[in-house]
Amino acid sequence: MNAIDESALASHCSQIRAGDRRALARAITLIESTRSDHRRQAEALIEALLPDSGKSLRIGISGPPGVGKSTFIEAFGQYAIERGRRLAVLAVDPSSRLSGGSILGDKTRMEALSRAEAAFIRPSPAGLTLGGVARRTREALLVCEAAGFDLILVETVGVGQSETAVAEMVDLFLLLLLPGAGDDLQGIKRGIMELADLIVVNKADGDFMAAAERSAADVANALGLMQPRHAGWRPEVLRCSALKNQGIDAIWARTQAFAAALSQSGAFDAQRREQAKAWLWHELSDSLLEALKADPHVAAKLGSLEAKVGAGKMAPGTAARELLAGFLAR
């Protein structure tokens, strides 16, 4: 096992705390690596930076494909920067199930924001992780906070139905919808609606204005039938045109009101604590699965058990218990 270079670790942490973008980018690359030595280095880095994290407002942004997430983030991010905020955007791109590749084109879609001195944009591949985020988005978020970014936006992949994992790592979950959201609601599960703290109908301009108004009213009616996620906050529905920079000020005001309301009630810190516990269980689950796959005895039996399951001669649950029992026995 390679020892951690304490001097290099201290230097890297100092560079990150000073806001060095290259050091921050290197840290996220290290965090996303699957090499075992890199994982140990990444864990040491996160542990060292943990006291410097936690001082931002974390906002998750989700919505169906074509809703304009990147355009919205650019408009919202520039508005925040004009008010003295330092912004980090963690954009998760979908990965091919066949090749594993991702386009990672978010920086090209946020051209003006990517040039801003007070903004940092990092696209990451989703890989095989479900829930609209990358496996190491949580760690990347903490490192961005340690680098002094006080507003973190997490843009999900945009599949529309399974993007609930982001709610477990952010303070405010913002759901974007298109005008004519009645159709969108058919394709968005109730779960993601119940998780939303703020819903925004984007592209509310020109010929779409009337449709946006109807959609906002329909969604507001639907929300009235759902239990709010936080006792001190009832989700709201707003309209905007990110392309024309209309309505961004109202959305900004409500995000600040959300943070103030939850901070005052104590729900803000309580949610952070629960999210940290959930993160622990995610890590435990992933680590156990990796150890199981790496076990040579499991590997030796896996082929024959897979063949039996594939041929219908053994139930998957029985095969799984047999593998797990052998693994735990050692």
PyMOL commands that set and color helices and strands:
alter all, ss='L'
color gray80, all
select helices_A, chain A and resi 6-17+21-32+36-52+69-82+106-109+111-114+137-146+165-168+181-187+190-195+206-223+248-265+267-294+296-310+316-329
alter helices_A, ss='H'
color red, helices_A
select strands_A, chain A and resi 57-62+87-93+119-125+151-155+172-177+198-201+236-239
alter strands_A, ss='S'
color yellow, strands_A
deselect
rebuild
show_as cartoon
